[in-house]
């Protein structure tokens, strides 16, 4: 059947040039990273993390001897998965869900350590523990939504100097956490306490101020994640980089939740 529309004319439709060639080029073009795809993968990872944390919570509460080994094991496993993801981004779709599962174990163990067995636990109490976890999760989501709105609207943007400062300060906090933990395991003060103050666990004005700073720093790291995703979409990075973007967002959100929970525990203990 012939038609008056030249686009669908038998002599032109499906040829190797013109519109047919354009369709072939689109079909052969590899899929690229998108904001929607990254958002869906992030939601998928958050569901895995939440399910893993919920399933393991009762185990930690009833048997506190499992908290420390699980924290270390999930931390090492998550670190190994993270290194593999960055080294082999093409297989990130298989590794990132494993990382999310390990993050769920870590989140539940760390929450139990803060709310039941840390130096803040005696003042927090069991009744407030569940409420504080819900508050920390809610505030984490609220901060993430606010930062996303600020970035999407163009109000919040990071220049190269700010990016470098955020990276340096984040690395400094990580070195302080790890260094204080390791040094205090080896060296003890005259009263049996660590020789380096662990501000992440201590209340008072200095401890609360430190937690406020770290919460702000974790929030700024969300902007780094948003900018990476935005730049990746604009550059047309391969589709598997959506998993890298989701991996970065999940890591930052877990960090923000932990620091928010510590801050709430400190405020409650005052």
N, C-alpha and C positions, 0 to 999 in steps of 0.2 A: 504494500500500500504506500502510495506516495503522498506527501503532505506539502502544503505551501510553506511551512516553516523550514528555512534552510538548515537550521541546526539539526533537525531530525531527518533530513533528506538522506536517502540510501546512498547517495554518492559521496556524502561528506561525513556522516556519522560513523565512528569506529575506524577511521583511517589512521595511518601512522603519523599524521601531522595535524596541526590545529588542535581542536578540542579533544580529540581522542588521545593525542600525544600528551596533552596536559593531564588527562585522567590517569594515564599510565605513569607519569612522573609522580603524581600524588600517591598512587598506589605503591610505588617503589620507594617512596621516601620513608626512612625509619621514623618510628614514633619518638616524640620528644617530650621532655619534662613539662608538666603543667601544674598550675596552682591547685586545681581541683583534684588531680591525682595525688598530689602530695598530701592534701588535707584528708582525703579518704584513707590513705595509708597511715597517717598519724592517728586517726580515730581508731583504726584497726589495732594499732600497737597499744594504744591507751586501754582498749578493752582487754587485751591480753595481760597487760600489766596489772590492771585492776582485779581481774579474775585470779591471777596468780597470788596477789597480795591478800585477797579475801580468803582464798583457800588455805593459805599458810598461817593466817593470823592466830587462829586458835591453837595451833601447834606451839607457837612461841609463848603464848600466854600461859599455857599449862606446863610447859617444859622450858624454863629459861636457859637451861644449859645448851640448848640448840641455837640460841640467838647469835652468839659470837661466831661459832663455826659457820653458820649459814651466811652471816654478813660477810665474812672473809671469802667464803666459797663463791657466793653470788657476785661479789665485787671482782674477784679474780676472773671468774667466768665471763662477766660482762665486759671486763677490760680486754680479755682475749678476743671476744666476739667483736668488740669495737675496732681493735687493731686489724682483724681480718676484713671487716667491712671497708675500712679505709684503704687497705692494700688491694683488695679484690672487689671493687664496687659492682662489678657485673653479677656477682653472686649475693649481693646484699639482700635481695628478696627472700633468700633462704636463711640468712644468718640473722637479720634484724628481728624477726619474731622470737628467735631463741634469746636474743639480747633483751627483748621486752619481758619475756618470762623470768629471766634472771633479775631484772629490775623490780619486778613484782615481789620476788622473794626478799630482795634487799630492802625495799620500801617498808614491807611489813615488819621485818626484823629490826630495822632502824627505828620505826615508830614505837615498837614495843620497848626497845632500849631507852628511848627518850622518856616515855610516859610511865614506865614501871620500874626501871632499874638504874636510871641515871641519878646524878646528884639532885636533879630537879623533881624526881618522882615522888619523894615523900611529901612534897607540898602540892603536887598536882592532884593526886588521888585518883581512884578508879572511876568515880562517877563522872569526872570531867574529861576522861581520856577520849571516849568516843566522840563527844561533842567537839573536842579540840581537833581531832583528825578531820571531822567534817568541815570545821571552820577553815583549817589549813587547806583542804582540797578546794573549798569554795573560793577562798581568797586567791589561790593559785590560778584558778580558772578566770576569776575577775581581772587579775593583773594581766594574764595572757590576752584576754579579750581587749582590754584597754590599750595594751601595747600594739596589738594588731590593728585596732582602729586608728591609733595615732600614726602608725606606719602607712596604712592604706590611704589615709587622708593627706599624707605628705607633711604632717606636723612634726613627726619624729623621723629624723634622718641622721645617719652617721657618716662623718667624713673620715678620711684615712687616719688622721691623728686620733680621733675618738676610738676608732676600731683598734688601733694599736694599744691605746691605753686600757681598753676593756680587756683585751687579750692578756696584757701584762699583769693587770690586777687580778684577773681570774687565775692565772698561773701562780701568782703570789699567794693567794688564798689556798690553793691546792697544796703548794709546797709547805705552807704553814701547818695545815691540817695533818698531812702525812708526817712531816718532820717532828711536830710536837708529839704525835702519837708514838713514833718509833723511839725518840729520845727519852720520853717518860717511861717507856717500857724497860729501858736499860738503867737509867739514872733516877734515883729517888732522893727527895729532900729529907731533912731530919725528922719530919713527922710522917714520912712514908708517902707523901704526895709527890706529884711530878715537879720537876724543876722548871718546866716551861708552862705558863698558864694556858689552859685549854679554854679559850674564850667562847668556843662554840657550845660548851656545856655549863658555863658559869653564868649566874644571874648577876644582879647589881647593875649599876649604870653603865659600866664599861662593857660587860657582857651583852646587855641589851643593845647598846650602841653598835657593837660589833655585828650583832645579828641583823640590825636594821641596814647596816652597810652592805652585808653579804646578800640580803634580800634584794636591795637595789641593784647590786651588781648582777645577780641572776636575772633580774628583769631586763637589764640592758643586754644581756646575752640573747634574750629572745629577739631583740632587734637584729642582732647578728644573724640569727637563724632566718628571720624573715628576709633579710637582704640577700642571703645566700640563695634562698629559693627564688626570689624575684630575679636576681641576676642569672640564675640557671635557666629560668624560663625564657628570658630575653635572649640569652645566648644559644638557645635551642639545644641544651644538653640532652644526652640520651635518656630514654624513659626510666632506666634503672636508677637514675639520680634522684628520683622521687623518694626512693627508699633512704637515700643518704640524707635528704632534707627532713624526712620523718624521723630518722634516727637522731639527728641533731636536736629537733624539737622535743622529742621524748626525753633525751638526756637532760636538757635544760629544765623542762617541766618537773622532772623528778627532783632535781637539785633545788628548784624553787620551793617545791612542796616541803622538802626536808627542812630547809632553812626557815620557812614560815612556821612549821610545827615547833621548831626549837624556840623561835621568837615568842610564840604564844605560850609555850611552857614557862619561859622566863618571866613573861608578864604576869602569868597566873601565880607564879611562886612568890612574887613580891608582896 
